[in-house]
Amino acid sequence: MGSLTKKQKQTLLRIIVTFVLFAALFVCEHTGVFAPLPWWAEIVIFAVPYIIIGYDIVIKAFKNIAHGQVFDENFLMLVATVAAFCIGECSEAVAVMLFYQVGELFQSYAVGKARRSITDLMEIVPEYANVEYDGEIEQVDPDEVEVGDIIVIKPGERIPLDAVITEGETMIDTAALTGESVPRRASVGDEIISGCINGSGTIKAQVTKAFEDSTVTRILELVENAGSKKAKVENFITRFAKVYTPVVTIAALILAVVPSLITGQWGEWIARACTFLVISCPCALVISVPLGFFGGIGAASRCGILVKGGNYLEAVSSITTVVFDKTGTLTKGEFKVNDIRPESGCTKEELLETAALAECYSDHPIAISVREAYGKPISTQRVSEAGETAGHGVSALVDGKRVLLGNLGLMQDNGIDAVGLECAGTVIYAAADGRYLGSIVISDGIKDGSAEAIRSLKASGVKRTVMLTGDRKAEADAVSAELGLDDHFSELLPADKVGIVEKLLGECGKDDRLAFVGDGINDAPVLARADVGIAMGSMGSDAAIEAADIVIMDDDLGKIPVIMRIAAKTMRIVRENIVFALGVKLAVLVLGALGLANMWLAVFADVGVAVIAILNSMRTLSARR
Amino acid sequence: MKKKFKLQDLDCANCAQKMEDAIKKIEGVSDATVNFMMQKMTIDADDDKFDDIMKQVVDTCRKVEPDCVILM
């Protein structure tokens, strides 16, 4: 227990002293040593350990009464223990105070530990930046670095600000931000994100964002502010806590007075009322419920998932419909040659080579994907007279042959007999010297793990998966079928997506929630409209982080089932705590009223339950990846 | 103006809630949050009276939870 604060150490010392003293007195009491003494002597003797252990509570109680706070737990403890003294149960009074303090200490220790393990997750703040001024390297606070400055990052150092590499090559460990354990290669021209750790090489980089706008600052703010967006359960607990203490206290008062007036047994009924007072603090709930959510949010951020509030975690746990944007979410958002269909008399290799050569001067994404598929160095000497017909295709002289490459229209315009192909993706047709060579199908590849993520979602209770896209129907049908989606809508304009999400929201049951998953580009209104807006692959994208409720730092769809698991676990633990804490308190209240529960049990129902609930809440922190 | 403060020895979640409610009632404070987990307090109040308001905030906190110290 080396990490106790000064205040906690003091309390611990007082507890030990009191415990020894109390044990001695307890033995004396039970062996009859006090029997010959007058009645008041016992009170005086027990008052010594009582004051040692409880003086701060007594002082606080009086201070708070002066400030007009009647239903303060210190005051209630004071009333309960003084009442116990008055009815001659001196050892109980001391014991209650002692165990109350033990519980409080344990509680404060547990909360501190939980707090630390959560803030440890967020130890992504860089402490300094090495800035290069006129060739000299100076270590400064990241705050002071300006956009455009050149920073030097050595191996093992944390990247202090968002920047672009200008010199050097390295592997970057993004685990703290994305939960991804495989380091990412980065070289000149690549963007690097603050909070990641530079792995192997020293790099120089030009700062692109000031510290207050950098990724690391925004993430921290987001997680810190997450506590202010409370889940329904949390709000319920806050409201409940406000009425619980007064109700229990008034019940105690009634219990002390009414039966006593009837039966005349004041001592008995006051003792019962005291047990009520000891249980009157709602701390177990007030601490453990927000702690549970906080832990869940912490566990999520360790997996590279930022959750903007407990309310969203609550909503995620009842998601039944997940709507996906297609490009960049389910698919990679990059074009790739998917199929090569040569005519007879031409091989695949020949077709691809001809196409790659003809496209060698073009920057069009399709041209790039063709060259990538070809994969060999291209000798531009073989190509001449290259030209482009916008929207149709290209033409060039390749090895002396007139090559045409483009859409069906281009072929027909040139009188080439090409067969139109009906399939997913973009089709380009090739011809050389008027002879049709064949077609190449280029499409946006489905992301690795998409299908698995969808299966996993279904397994965790999602009933309906829907895809929205602006692409052609044929393409949408193919992707949807391959992924096993329940439904899809194609050829949509960005504005149509909101309408469809609204329609799907209408089809959801009262307790069902709908999530929209997008990359944050063009779909901010949809992210905002859905019950839960999930943006992904958006490290460094302001718009997405603004609009979404949950941000997945990398572009791994598999994180969606992960966050659903975390949410479900968090909600289960929170509910367990509520049922357990309220159940035990209620049971002890009833037993207390019937005279079956003593002060000891009451102390357990108060601090014991709080500690158990806190320990249970801390389980939310340990989420499986 | 929005400002953040660290809190020390904020041990009781119920008190954090009470502090937040009490601070919100101070004149000139447009919003306040007491974050029990992060042990942080955010106060959004009028610029020109900020120092005065902070004095009241400190007083209020002392009344609600004498142990808790606002680090300024």
Interface residues (C-beta under 8 A of the other chain):
Chain A: T5 K7 K60 K63 N64 H67 Q69 E73 E104 Q107 S108 V111 R115 I118 T119 E224 G227 S228 T238 A241 C281 P282 C283 V286 I287 P290 L291 F294
Chain B: D9 D11 C12 A13 N14 Q17 T33 N35 F36 M37 M38 Q39 K40 K63 V64 P66 D67
